[in-house]
Amino acid sequence: KATVSVLNCCGDPNHRPHMGCLESKDAPQETLPGKKGEKPECAKWSYEGFAEAGPKWQQPKKQAYVDRLGGRDAMIAHLNTVGMDGGVRVWQQGDVDGYDLTFDKCKNSDFYILDLTSQLQIDECENCRFFVGPCMGSVFVRDCKNCAVVVATSQLRLRDCHNLRIMAYVRGHIACEASKKVQVACWNVSYFSLGLLFARAQLSLFDNHWYACDDFGTNSVPAQLPTTTTVGAIMDLPGLKPWAPLQEVAPQMAQELAEASGAPPLVPLVTGTRDYTGCFVLFGPTLGRLALKMTEHFSGGHGGTTLNVCDAREFKVPLGTDMTRLFPDKALYGKDKKRLQVFTSGPLIALLLGGAAGVGDTVRGLLKDSGVCVMGKAGADFSPDLKNGQVVVWEGAACEKPAKVCFDEMKGFLSG
């Protein structure tokens, strides 16, 4: 039987990994669940591969962090910025090490946080720009005016803000209260060690809900910008000097940024639309790299196509779930429902793709040489052996029901 052998996160053995990619190496041998209580190797989130490819990290204990910075007062000054006016401040990788950062009453300043943070608070800032790497917890922006924020976080909360531009990765929803003239775009950034920082923050590349917002009845839903929006466009605020790109504030990143120039984004550019006329693809356990290859090929029209990633999600289905809800077509599994339980042995990745007619054939063409078992048509071979890998493809009208089950009915299930 064919086995999955994807050499890097792009799936192309001849492709040089760009920023945030896994280093080229053979995929681990996937196994079926073993003894009771034993975690099968396949039961991993997609971001765990990035963590394995990089050095192990553990947040330093507070006293060790204080000593490293030269005392408690030095640590407070390092992590808290108050009243800064007209400056630039940069935190390189390793400078924050997963601790909180706060900004209060700053004006006309630029801030670059290129490290992992636990929580971020931005209060009463004006004419400021913030570039924020992955944040494990929440980012709060309150009482701010004429600011730009590029951020990847679990939660983003805005309150009493005016004239904000945001480029976001948000695992949950944006909470926006009593704010006016807010614009938001999909995260469209690649830089040094981005994949590694996403892994340390335990953020899945496939769970960006930048388009979803709760305004709590305050009429504050942000205006959505196109997925082609660039960081430069977000940071181009009237009255401020030109924004300095990352390679200028972090010269050690210049070579990596040059190599990644023009490459597809690491995080899929999801549009947030629900186009059920295209194709819905469900990747079984262990196939995160293959799913990433597909999103890299098509995000924002890369690859010379008009195919878009409408939505994406990585989630785990609890053991014992009735999987016939997701697979109503019995032709996919015959009379043996137990064969569907292979989809409960590890995290799944769901992609809703929209665009040109015949998108299903395009998807199957990409999967043809991957060695996986592609399901979706009557009589398709279904193998319960995880070494083959399972991908299910629904097209046209048939994709609406399983897509709604994955994105809506199963939204309470475990998420990456």
Helices and strands as residue ranges (DSSP letters): H 48-53, H 62-69, H 72-79, E 80-82, E 88-91, E 101-104, E 110-113, E 120-123, E 129-142, E 145-159, E 162-170, E 174-177, E 180-186, H 194-200, E 213-214, E 223-224, H 231-235, H 246-249, G 251-253, H 254-260, E 279-283, H 288-298, G 299-301, E 308-316, G 323-325, G 330-332, G 337-344, E 348-354, H 359-367, E 373-375, E 390-395, G 396-399, H 400-404, I 405-409, E 414-415
